[in-house]
Amino acid sequence: MDTTGTPIPEMNIETLQRRLHEADDAGEKLHLLIHLSNKFLHVDMDRALVYARDALRLAKAERNTVWTAYSLIRIGMYHTAKTEYLRALYYFDKANAMLETVPDVPEARAQLYSYIAMVHGMQSNYVKAMEWAGRDLDLSREIGPSRSLVRALGNMGLIHANVRDLPRALAHMEEGLTIGQLIDDQAGMGPILGNLGTIYLELNDLDRAGECYSRCLEIARRREERMSEISMLTNLGTIHMMRNEWDQALAYHNDALDLVVPLGMKQYLAKTLGNIGKTYQAKGDLQDAVGYIEQAIDLYGQAGNMQAAAMERVAAARAHTDLGDLEIARRHIDGVLDSLATLDDRTLLHDAYGVLAAIHEKQGDHQQSLACYKLSADAAEHHQREQAQRALAMMEARAEIERAWRERELYRNRSDELAEEMERRTQALAIAMLQLARNSEHGARLEERVRSYTGRAGSEVDDLVKTLLVEIRQSRSDGGQWEAFEQQLRRLHPEFLTTMSALCPLLTPTELKICSLIRINLSTKDIADIFCTSIRTIDNHRWHIRAKLRLTRDINLTTFLTAIR
């Protein structure tokens, strides 16, 4: 998307790279660098970071505030994908501070709010996530049916899903999907379909889950989003496993494997191999199962993911136990128990002792088998208590979110009322100043008429004409009307003139007055009439104001002044 939030034409990576190599214009280069960073985030995260940093350097060199913010957002997204959440929030905060000075890019601000909400959600800080998602949704609804609104509804639905408020989650996601279809927003529909599929899967509605995953898969393939494609293939494989359709499940998992291998990402490769192994295990092909699962264990170990490796070890131990390879099975369980010295995972402990009990039983050691079954049961009971505590914490989080939601609605209603009142008073103020402008213009015409009589009669009449001219000029430059306007402005926006003076002490009293008139949306001609001067003079004042405020070309002066409170 460009700096106004307009979607750029869909292009593949090779086309984008070729266009970047041929580009001469800095704006086009920034456009392509940001889009390439977004594309590579789904394929090669390190390359995505390189493009984002190149964009940041170019944006700073061009002194382009919006593109600098976009570049910071891309870097934040890289750290989000790497689960480096504090670093991600650091870059998002910097981007937010920059976008607050550019009020005419609501799409960019809404997008940033959604990313901040996402990071808080990933940290299970759902109240904070809801706060930022609410800002995103409010701003996106102001924009109207758009990519921003589709994304905002999807994100709000995901947060509700995370706190198990499924009715609201489904309502938001279905609305987002409807708007996405209306405006043909494939990029926004994909994540919503994926999340909807997961909700339906949890509700055991396999048909609707499969439909959502299949539609998301089509979009991912069309947009060349490899990670999303891999996820959807994996999910579809899981659905077929739940239906005991082993061959179809293997087909999907093998398709995922074909995509994962070229990426060289060990954890994704390990997960995919583990899925294939467990499918073979469920099918009863234990020799094939242990081969894939053993590979997954090695890869997780190389990646340093000890918990995932331990889970695969339990699966391998089960398969070896069923094959009668009890020594190999025991080695795997011993490895799991060693890992659990540093891992706090009661589910894994329950599974490990359950397999160990089966091993002892096959060895004929019923006393040890019984002892292990008891340990497995104790772990399961402890896990159930932990789940109950988590469920209680989730209910408390939902209650807190519900309170925050009600307060947000009350605040929004009150804000709408205040905004309407402010609009009425601002219109009244503008009408008063336009009347002043018309009076000033009428005075100017009267002055010209009086001046035309000079020299036509004797000296006594000339003296009378000169006296009238002085009185007309004094009435046109009378400060009383301006003082009344300034008092009314301070009532409406009490901090505006103070903030402007603090923001730029170099602004003269005349320039501050012009800023006030620009802020209520008066035209340059109307302002010129009020000051009894030419349009060119007011244009010069506007140029000096922009220079003193150091506004770049992409920032509209009226919008900037309107945003100041």
N, C-alpha and C positions, 0 to 999 in steps of 0.2 A: 504494500500500500504506500501511497505517496504521503507527503506531509499534510494533506487535507483529508487523509483517510480513504482516498479513492483506491479501489482494488486495481492492481496492475494485471495485465493480461497473463494468463497461465502459461508458463514456459518451463521446459525441462532444464536440468542442470547444465547440459552441454550448450544449449542455446543462450542461457544466461551468461555463462563464462565467455562465450564468443562475443556477445554484445558488450560485456565489460571490457574485453580486450580492444574492441573497436571504438569505445566511447571516448569522446573528447570533452563533453560538457560535465562539469563537476556534479551538477544536480542529477544527471542520468547515472553517473558512476555511483553516487550515494544510493540512489534508488536500487541499482542492481546489487550492490554489496549487501544491503540489508536483506534483500530477497534471497540472495545466495546463502547468507548466514541462516536464514529461516529454513531453507531447503536442507542444508547440511546438518542441521540440528537433528534431523530424523535419520541421518545416514552416517555422518562422521562428525562427532561433536567438537573435536579439536580443530577441524577445518572451519566449522561454524564460528568458533572463537576468533580465528585468524581474520575471517571476513568482517566480523563485528568490530574488531580492533582497527582494521584498515578504514572502515566507515567512520569510526570515532575520530581518527587522526584527520581524515579529510573534512569532516564536519566542523571540527575545531578550527582548521585552517581557513575554512570558508566563513567562520563565525555564524554558522547556521544553528540556531537554538533547537529547532524541532528535530533536525537530523541528528544532532548531538544526543538529544534525549532518546531517540529511536535506537541509536547505537548502544547507549547505556542499557536500554531495555534488553537488547539482544544479548549483551554480556551477562546480564542478570539471568536471562533464560538459560544460558549455558551453565551457570552455577546451579540453577534449579535442577537441571537435568542431571548434574553431578551430585545432587543432594547436598550441596554446600549452601544451606539456606541462609545463614547469616551474611555470607558474601552476596548472595542474590538480593537480599533486602537492602544491603548497602548500595548497590547499583540502582535498584528501583527507587530508593529514597532520593538519590542524586537526580535521577530522571524526573521524579515528581517535582522536585524543587525548581527544575528548569521549566517544566511545562506549566507551572503555576504562573509564570511570567508571560505565557503565550496563550491567552484565553480563547483564541479562535480555532483551536484544534481539539474539539471535544472527543473525537474518536480516539485520538492518541491517549488522552487522559483516561478515558473509559477502559481502553485496552490495558493500560498500566495498572489501574485499580484491580482489574481481573487477575493479573499476574501476582499482585501483592496478596490478594485473597487466596489464590491457589497455594502460595508458599505457606501462609498461615494454616491453611487446611492440611497441608502435608505434615505440618508440625503438630497436628491435632488441636490447634488453638482455634476451635470452631467459632467462638464468639467474635474473635478478631476477624476471622475469615468472613463471617456474615456481615460485619460492619463494612469491610471493603467491597464485598460483593454487592451490598446494598447501594453503595455509592456508584458502583459500576452500572447497576440496573437502573437507578434513577436517571443518571446522565444519558444512558443509552435509550431510555424511553423518551427523553426530550429530543434526541436525535431523530427518532422515528424508526420504522422498519428498516433495518440495516444489518450489516455483519456484526456491528457492535452489540445490537440487541439480541441477536441469535446467540452470540458467545456469552453474554451476560446471563441470559435465561438458563443456558446449559450449566454455567458455573454455579448459579444459585441452586439449581436442581441437584448438582453433585454434592454441595455442602449439606443440603437437607438429607440426601441419601446417606451421607457419612454419619449423621446423627440418628439414622433409622427413622426419619420422618418421611416415609415412602410416598404417602399421598401427595404431599407438597412437592416432593422431588419429581414425581411423574407429571404433575400439573405443569411445573416450570419447563421441564424437558420437552413435553409434548407441544407446549406453546412455542418454544424455540424451534422445534422441528417444523411446525406449521409455517412460521415466518421464514425459515431457511428455504423451504420449498417454494414459497411465494416469490422470494428474490433470487432463487437458485444459488444459494450460498453453500457450495459443496464443502468448503473448508470448515464452516461452522457446524454443518450437519453431521460430519464424520464423528467427532468426539461425542456429540449427543447420542448418536445411534449406538456407539460403543458402550457408553454408560447406561443407556436404557437396556441394552442387552444384558448387562451385568445385574441390573435390578430384577429383570424378569427371570434370570437364571436363579437368583436367590429366592425368588417366589416360586421356583420350580415350574415356571411356564416355559418349557423348552422350545416350543414352536415359535413363540414371539421373540424369545432370546435369539434363536437361530436366524430369524428374519432380520433382526436388527444388526447382528454381527455380519450377515451376508451383505447387507446394504453398505455397512461401514467398510467392508473389504473391497467392494467395488469402487468406492470413493478413494480409498487409500491407493489402490492400483492406478486409478486414473491420475491421481496427483503425485504419484511416485513417492509416497510416504512409507518407506520400507519398514520402519519400526511399528507403525500402526498396522501395516499389512501382516507382519509377523504375529502381532498380538491377536488380530482377528482370526488368523489361521489356527493359532493355539486354542482360542476360545471355542471355535467350531469343532476342533478335535475333542475338546472336553465334553461338549454336548453329545457327540456321538459315543464317547466313552460311557456317559451316563445312561445312554440308551442301549449299551452293550453292542454297539455297531463297531466292532473292532477294526475292520478293514477300512471303513470310511474314516475313522479316527486316525489311523496310521497314515492315510493318504494326506490328510490336512497337516499332521505333524511333520511328515517328510517334506511337504511343500515349504513349511516354515524353516526346516533345516537347510533346504537349498538356498534360502534367502540369508540365513544367519551366517553360514560358513564364510562367504566372501567378506563379511563385515569384520571378522576377526575379533568379535566381542565375546570373551570367554564366558561371562556369566549367562548371556543369552544363549550361547551354544550349549552350555551345561544344562540350562533349563529345558531346552528343546530335546536334547538327548535323554534327559531324565523322563520327559513326557513320553517319548517313544518307548523307553524301557518299561515304564509302568503300564503302558498300553499292552505291550507284549505280555507282561506279568498277569494283567487281568484276563488276557486272552488264553493264558495257560502255556505260552511259549517261553518257558523259564530260561532256557539257554540263551536265546536272543535277548531276553530282558536283562540278564546280569551283564551282558556285554555292553549294552548302552548305558546302564546305570553306573557301572564301574568307570566308564569314560566321564560321565557327569561328575562323579566324586573327585576324580583327578583334576578336572577343570575348575571346580569350585575351590579346591585346595590351592591351586595356582593363583586364583583370583583373591584368596584370603577370606572367602565367605564360609566360615566354619559352620555356621548354623545350617545353611543350605546343604553343605557337604554331609553333615550329621543326619539330616533328613533322608538324603539319598542312601546313606549307609544303612539306615533302618530298612529301607525298601530292598536293598541288596541282601541284607541279612535274612529277610523273609523269603526271598527267592532261593537263596542258598539252603535255607532250612527245609523248604519244600523239595529241593533237589537232593537233600540228604548230605550236603556238604557242610556238616555241622561245625567243623573247625574254622572254616572260612567265615561262616555266619557268626561264630563267637568272636572272631577277630574284629569283625565290623562292629558288633555290639560293644566290645571293649573300647573301641575307638570313639563310639558315641558317648559312652559313659565318661571317658576322659574329657571329651569336649564339654560335657555338661558341668564339669567343675567350674567352668568360666561362663557357661550359658545358663540363663534362667528361663527354661522352657519346660513347663510341666507336661505339655502335650507330648513333646519329644521323649521325656522321661517315661511317661505312661506307655508309649509305643515300644521304647527300647526294652523295658522290663517285660512287656507282653511277649516280644519275640524271644527274649532270654528264657522266659518260662517255657515256651514251646521247644526251645533247644534242649533244656533239661528234661522235659517230658520225653522227647525222642531218645534221649540218652538213658532213660529209665530212672532218673534221679527225681522221684516224685516229690520228695521233701523240699529240695531246692526249687523245683517248679512251683510248688505251692507258695513258697516264700516270695518268689518273683512275682507271682500273680497278685499277692497281697501288696507288694510295693507298687505294682502297676495300678492297682485299685486306689491306693493312697494318693498316688500322683494324679489320678483322674478326679478324685474327690477334691483335692487341692485346686486343680484346674477349674473345676466347676465353681468353687468359691470365688476364685479370681474372676471368672466370667460373670458371676453375679455382681461382684463389685464393679466390674467394667460396665455392666448393664445399668447399674445404679448411677454411675458417673455419667453415662450417656444420657440417662433420663434427666439428670440435673443440668447437663449441657443443653438439652432440648428446651427445658424450662427457662434457662437463662436466655437462650436464643429467642424464645417466644416473647419474653419480657422485652428484650431489645427490639424485636420486630414491632411490637405494639407501640413502644416509645418512638420508634422510627416513623411509624404511620402518623402518630399524633404530631410529631415534629414537622413531618412533610406537609400535613394539612395546615398547620399554623404558618409554616413558611409560605405556602401558597397564598394564604390570606394576607400576610404581610407584603408579599410581592405584588399582589393586586392593589393594595393600598398605596404602596410606593409608586406603582405605575400611574395611578390616578393623580397623585401629588406631583410627580415629575411632569406629567402632561400639563397640569395647571401651571407649573413653573415655566414650561416651554412656551405656553400660550402667552403668559405675561411678558416674557422676553421678546416674543415675536411682535406683540403689541408695541413694545418699546422700540423695536426695530422699525415698525411702520411709522410710529410717531417721529422717529429720527429722520426717516426718509421723507415724510411730509414736511418736516422742518427744513430739510435741504432744498426741496422744491420751492418752499415759501421764501427762503433766503435768496434763491436765484431770481425769483420774481421781484423782490424788493431791490436787489442789486441792479436790476435792469433799469430802475427809475433814477439811479444816481446820475447827476449831471444834466437831467432833463429840465430841472427848474432852478430856482435861485439857491443861494447858499443856505437859507433857512430850511428849505426842504431837504437839501443835502445833509444838513446836520441831523434832521429827524430820521432820515433813512439810515444814517450811520448808527444812531442810537438803537433803532429797531434791529439792525444786524447784530449789534453786540448782545442785545437781549435774546435773540433767536439762538445765537451760538451758545450763550450761557445755559439756555433751557435744554439744548441738545447735549451739553456736556455735564448736566446736573448729576452729581454723584448720589443724590438721594435715592433714585430708583435702583441704582446698582447696589447700594447698601441694603435696601429692602430685599433684593434678589439674593444677596450673599447671606443675609440672615435666614431666609427661607431654605437656601441650600444647606446651611449648617444644621437646620432642624432635620432635613431629610437624610443627609449624609454627614454626620457630625465630624467624622475623622478625615474626610476627603482632603480639604485644603491643608490640614496639619500633616497628613501623610505625604501629600505631594511636596510640601516644603521640606520635610525630613528626607524624602527620597531623593530630591534634587534641590539643594539649597541655592543653586545658581539660577533657578527660575525667577524672573522678575514679577512684580505685582501684576503687570499687564498680561504676562504669559500665564500666570495662575488664573486670571479671570477668563482668558481664552480657553484654558483647560476645562474650567467649569462649564462653559458654554458648549464646548465639544462634547462633554460628558452627557449633556441632556439632548444630544443629537441635533443641534442647530447646524444649518448649512454654513459654509464659508461666507456666502453672500449676506445671510442674516447677521452673522457676527460682524461683518464689515459695516453694515448699516448701524448696528448698535454702537460701534466705536467711531462712527462718522469718518470712515477711512475707506481705502480701496480694497478690493478682493486680493490684489497682489500683495498688499501689506500684510494681510492676515495669512496668506500662504507663506510669506517669509517668516512670520511668527511661528507657524506650524513647523516649518523646517528647523528653526532654532530649538523648538521644544523637543523634537525628535532627536536632534543632535545632543542636547543636554541630557536626555534620558538614555542615550546610547541604544536606541531601538534599531534593530536590523531591518532590512527591507521586507522580510517575511512577516513582520509584526504590524498589525493595523493599529493606528494611534487611537481611534475612537474605541475599538474593542479593548485596548490596553487600559484606557482611562476608565471605561465602564466597569472593568473588573476590580478596580481599586476600591476598597471599602473604607 
